[in-house]
């Protein structure tokens, strides 16, 4: 066998190894900005057209609006701004509406007394974003009242579930930017430390959904640690949002950066060859098959990290391109419907059906976050002569 044939076989072998799922295979052509922007509009217009009536301010609707506002900031489409503003007005710029502080509750609850429950506070993210575009103190008055009351207490146990980190951590940094009050950043760190103490697994670099799921008290069907993809998606996305607004000289910034990078590595190790993440991250057989909300939050977080020089582009590009391929060609349906979103819950459930018809407001919000960050990723790509084809 001659040297040319041997060389060809060698490179064929390398291609087989790197593209077989053992290692991510780098793409040589990025999506077009115009294609991704078109997907953003297709998805968001479909959602808003099919949901013309506004609902309450609870977490699932509010999570959608975090994605909608990101789409507004990227595209400048005023219809998106107006949609979120109408929702905020519908809810009187409040979360839970009880005004008697002596009756305010934390813990889990959906009634108006649960003012101190983070699922009723994520709406403040959108109210603050709307305020930054058109300042009016009434837009953030309730957010300040609630969060400043909370910070006046001696408690630090407000964030006891992984979702809560996405719901409230960005509220703290956004309010800091608006008010300049350093207590927001101090309490942010204090509450985050408590959350770490009950949910974070240092060995895995991931978060349990809450204390009920800590190993070995709880195990997956195959006896493994059970990390819920959407739960860890909430956390990675929360850290990205916090780092976006946190001052560069904040004394705790390096801690957040280190945790963000640790999580990113752990997340990448769990990606499936098809680009998605299964609901139980370390045990794909626990609840097999694609799931969009966790995948979209991971895609958003990883893309944001690359776009902001916290993650290495060469290392993470194959990961995010595979994830985007799943989101854009499997999760996204021809009419703009986003499928394969696990319903509201708190864990990976064996046997639960999640298919193309499965959608939810928070899943659409996560998809929009990922798509917006993908546009920025493409715009920041290396020049064409380095092997990329980038077109508007």
C-alpha positions in Angstrom: 0.0 0.0 0.0 1.5 3.3 -1.0 2.0 6.4 1.2 -0.8 8.4 -0.5 -3.3 5.6 0.2 -2.1 5.3 3.8 -2.5 9.0 4.3 -6.0 9.0 2.8 -7.0 6.1 5.1 -5.5 7.9 8.1 -7.6 11.1 7.5 -10.7 9.0 6.8 -10.1 7.3 10.1 -9.8 10.7 11.9 -13.0 11.9 10.2 -14.8 8.8 11.4 -13.6 9.2 15.0 -14.4 12.9 15.2 -17.8 12.7 13.6 -19.1 9.5 15.2 -20.2 11.2 18.4 -17.0 10.6 20.5 -15.9 14.1 19.6 -18.0 17.0 18.2 -17.4 17.5 14.5 -16.8 21.2 13.6 -19.0 22.7 11.0 -17.4 24.7 8.2 -20.5 26.8 7.4 -22.4 28.9 9.8 -26.1 29.6 9.5 -26.9 32.9 7.7 -27.9 35.9 9.9 -31.0 36.4 7.7 -32.1 32.8 8.2 -31.8 32.9 12.0 -33.4 36.4 12.1 -36.2 34.9 10.0 -36.7 32.1 12.5 -36.9 34.6 15.4 -39.7 36.5 13.6 -41.4 33.3 12.5 -41.5 31.9 16.1 -42.4 35.1 17.9 -45.0 36.2 15.5 -46.6 32.8 15.6 -46.7 32.8 19.3 -48.1 36.3 19.6 -50.7 35.8 16.9 -51.9 32.6 18.5 -51.9 34.1 22.0 -53.4 37.6 21.6 -54.9 37.7 25.2 -52.5 38.4 28.1 -52.4 36.3 31.2 -51.1 36.6 34.7 -47.5 37.4 35.8 -46.5 34.0 37.0 -43.2 32.4 36.0 -44.1 30.6 32.8 -45.5 33.6 31.1 -42.8 35.9 32.5 -40.1 33.5 31.2 -41.5 33.9 27.7 -41.3 37.7 28.0 -37.6 37.5 28.9 -37.1 36.0 25.4 -39.5 38.4 23.7 -37.6 41.4 25.1 -34.3 39.9 23.9 -35.9 39.6 20.5 -37.0 43.2 20.7 -33.5 44.4 21.7 -31.9 42.4 18.8 -34.4 43.3 16.0 -35.9 46.6 17.1 -39.4 45.3 16.2 -41.7 47.5 18.2 -44.5 44.9 18.1 -42.5 42.9 20.5 -42.0 45.8 22.9 -45.7 46.6 22.7 -46.7 43.0 23.4 -44.6 42.9 26.6 -45.7 46.4 27.7 -49.4 45.4 27.3 -48.7 42.2 29.4 -47.1 44.3 32.1 -49.9 46.8 32.1 -52.4 43.9 32.3 -50.7 42.8 35.5 -50.4 46.4 36.8 -46.6 46.1 36.7 -46.8 43.7 39.7 -46.1 40.0 40.4 -48.3 38.8 43.3 -50.5 41.7 44.1 -51.1 41.5 47.9 -50.1 44.9 49.4 -50.2 44.0 53.1 -46.5 43.1 54.0 -47.6 41.3 57.1 -49.2 38.7 54.9 -46.4 38.3 52.4 -45.2 34.7 52.0 -42.3 32.8 50.4 -42.2 29.1 49.8 -44.3 27.7 47.0 -47.7 29.2 46.3 -49.7 30.7 43.5 -52.0 33.0 45.4 -51.4 36.7 45.7 -49.9 36.4 49.2 -46.8 34.7 47.7 -45.1 38.0 47.0 -41.7 36.7 48.1 -41.8 33.6 45.9 -39.4 33.9 43.0 -41.9 32.6 40.5 -43.8 35.8 41.1 -40.6 37.9 40.7 -39.3 36.9 37.3 -41.8 39.3 35.7 -39.7 42.2 37.2 -37.0 41.4 34.6 -39.3 42.4 31.8 -40.6 45.4 33.7 -37.1 46.7 34.2 -36.2 46.1 30.6 -39.3 48.1 29.5 -38.2 50.8 31.9 -34.8 51.1 30.4 -36.4 51.8 27.0 -39.0 54.3 28.2 -38.3 55.3 31.9 -41.2 55.6 34.1 -40.9 54.9 37.9 -44.2 53.2 38.1 -42.8 50.4 35.9 -40.3 49.4 38.6 -42.0 50.6 41.7 -43.4 47.2 42.7 -40.1 45.5 41.8 -38.2 47.8 44.1 -40.8 47.6 46.9 -40.7 43.8 46.9 -37.0 43.2 46.5 -36.0 46.0 49.0 -38.4 44.5 51.6 -36.9 41.1 51.0 -33.4 42.5 51.4 -34.4 44.1 54.7 -35.0 40.7 56.3 -32.3 38.6 57.9 -33.2 35.6 55.7 -31.0 34.1 53.0 -33.1 31.0 52.0 -35.3 32.6 49.3 -33.8 30.5 46.4 -34.3 26.9 47.3 -35.0 25.5 43.8 -32.8 25.7 40.6 -35.5 27.5 38.6 -35.4 30.3 41.2 -31.9 31.3 40.2 -33.1 32.3 36.7 -36.3 33.9 38.1 -34.6 36.3 40.5 -30.8 36.5 40.1 -31.1 38.8 37.0 -33.7 40.9 38.8 -31.0 41.8 41.4 -28.4 42.8 38.8 -30.9 44.7 36.7 -32.2 46.7 39.7 -28.6 47.4 40.7 -28.0 48.9 37.3 -31.1 51.1 37.6 -30.6 52.2 41.2 -26.9 51.9 41.9 -27.8 50.4 45.3 -24.9 48.0 46.2 -27.1 46.0 48.6 -28.6 44.3 45.5 -25.2 42.7 44.7 -24.5 41.8 48.3 -27.8 40.0 48.7 -27.5 38.4 45.3 -24.3 36.7 46.5 -25.7 35.8 49.9 -28.8 34.2 48.4 -26.7 32.4 45.8 -24.4 31.0 48.5 -27.5 29.5 50.2 -28.7 28.0 47.0 -25.3 26.4 46.4 -25.2 24.9 49.8 -28.4 22.9 49.2 -28.4 22.2 45.4 -24.9 22.3 43.9 -22.9 19.1 43.3 -19.3 20.1 43.1 -18.2 16.7 41.7 -20.6 16.9 38.8 -20.5 20.7 38.4 -24.3 20.7 38.1 -27.3 21.7 40.2 -30.0 19.4 41.5 -33.5 20.8 41.0 -33.9 21.2 44.8 -32.8 19.4 48.0 -35.3 16.5 47.4 -33.3 15.3 44.5 -29.8 15.2 46.0 -28.0 11.9 45.5 -28.1 9.3 46.9 -31.5 10.3 48.5 -32.8 10.4 44.9 -31.5 8.4 42.0 -32.3 8.0 38.3 -33.8 4.7 37.1 -30.3 3.4 36.6 -29.0 4.5 40.0 -27.2 7.6 38.8 -27.3 11.2 39.9 -30.4 12.8 38.4 -29.8 16.3 37.1 -32.8 17.8 35.4 -31.9 19.5 32.1 -34.3 22.4 32.3 -33.3 23.0 35.9 -29.6 23.3 35.0 -30.6 25.3 32.0 -32.3 27.8 34.2 -29.0 28.1 36.2 -26.6 28.4 33.3 -28.9 31.0 31.7 -29.2 32.9 35.0 -25.4 33.1 35.3 -25.1 34.5 31.8 -27.7 37.1 32.5 -26.1 38.1 35.8 -22.6 38.4 34.2 -24.1 40.5 31.5 -25.1 43.2 34.0 -22.6 42.6 36.8 -19.9 45.3 37.1 -16.5 44.1 36.0 -15.0 45.1 39.3 -17.6 43.3 41.5 -15.8 41.4 44.2 -17.7 38.2 43.6 -17.5 38.3 39.8 -14.8 35.7 39.6 -16.9 33.3 41.6 -19.8 33.5 39.1 -17.4 33.2 36.1 -15.7 30.1 37.6 -19.1 28.5 38.2 -20.3 29.4 34.7 -17.3 27.8 33.1 -17.5 24.7 35.3 -21.1 24.3 34.4 -20.4 24.8 30.7 -17.9 22.0 30.7 -20.3 19.7 32.6 -23.2 20.6 30.2 -21.2 19.9 27.1 -20.2 16.4 28.4 -23.9 15.5 28.4 -24.9 16.6 25.0 -26.4 13.9 22.8 -25.0 13.2 19.3 -28.2 14.7 17.8 -27.5 18.0 19.5 -30.1 18.0 22.2 -29.9 17.2 25.9 -32.1 14.5 27.5 -34.2 15.5 30.5 -32.0 13.5 33.0 -28.6 14.7 32.0 -26.4 11.9 33.2 -28.9 9.1 32.5 -30.3 9.4 28.9 -32.3 6.2 29.4 -34.2 7.7 32.4 -36.4 9.8 30.0 -34.9 9.4 26.5 -35.5 11.6 23.5 -35.1 15.3 22.7 -36.3 18.1 25.0 -36.3 21.7 23.8 -36.5 24.0 26.9 -33.3 22.6 28.6 -31.5 22.5 25.2 -32.4 26.0 24.4 -31.3 27.4 27.7 -28.0 25.6 27.4 -27.6 26.9 23.9 -28.2 30.4 25.0 -25.8 30.2 27.9 -23.0 28.6 25.9 -23.4 31.1 23.0 -23.5 34.0 25.4 -20.3 32.7 27.0 -18.5 32.5 23.6 -19.8 35.8 22.5 -18.5 37.5 25.6 -15.1 35.8 25.7 -15.7 33.6 28.7 -15.7 30.4 26.7 -13.3 29.4 23.9 -15.0 29.6 20.5 -13.0 26.8 18.9 -14.0 24.4 21.7 -17.7 25.3 22.0 -18.6 26.1 18.4 -19.2 22.5 17.4 -21.4 22.1 20.5 -23.6 25.1 19.8 -23.9 24.5 16.1 -25.2 20.9 16.8 -27.6 22.3 19.4 -28.8 25.0 17.0 -29.3 22.4 14.2 -31.6 20.5 16.6 -33.5 23.6 17.6 -33.9 24.9 14.0 -34.7 21.7 12.2 -36.4 19.4 14.8 -37.8 21.5 17.6 -39.0 24.2 15.1 -42.1 23.2 13.1 -42.9 24.6 9.7 -45.6 27.0 11.0 -43.4 28.5 13.8 -44.5 26.2 16.5 -41.7 25.2 18.9 -42.1 21.5 19.9 -40.5 18.9 22.2 -40.9 21.1 25.2 -41.4 19.2 28.4 -44.5 20.4 30.2 -44.4 22.3 33.5 -42.9 20.1 36.2 -39.8 19.7 38.3 -38.0 16.6 37.1 -37.4 14.2 34.3 -40.3 11.7 34.3 -39.9 8.2 32.8 -42.5 7.5 30.2 -43.7 11.1 29.8 -44.5 11.9 26.2 -42.7 14.9 24.8 -43.1 15.3 21.1 -43.5 17.8 18.2 -46.8 18.9 19.6 -45.5 19.6 23.1 -45.0 23.4 23.5 -45.1 26.0 26.2 -44.6 29.7 26.7 -41.3 29.3 28.7 -39.9 27.0 26.0 -40.6 29.6 23.3 -38.9 32.2 25.5 -35.8 30.0 25.8 -35.8 29.3 22.1 -35.8 33.1 21.4 -32.9 33.7 23.8 -30.9 31.0 22.0 -31.8 32.3 18.5 -30.9 35.9 19.4 -27.5 34.9 20.8 -26.9 32.8 17.7 -27.3 35.9 15.5 -24.6 37.6 17.6 -22.4 34.5 17.4 -22.6 34.5 13.6 -21.9 38.2 13.4 -18.8 37.8 15.5 -17.5 34.8 13.4 -14.0 34.7 11.9 -13.6 36.0 8.4 -14.5 33.9 5.4 -11.0 32.9 4.5 -10.7 31.0 7.8 -13.3 28.6 6.5 -16.6 30.2 7.4 -19.3 31.4 5.1 -21.2 34.2 6.8 -23.8 36.2 5.0 -26.5 38.6 6.0 
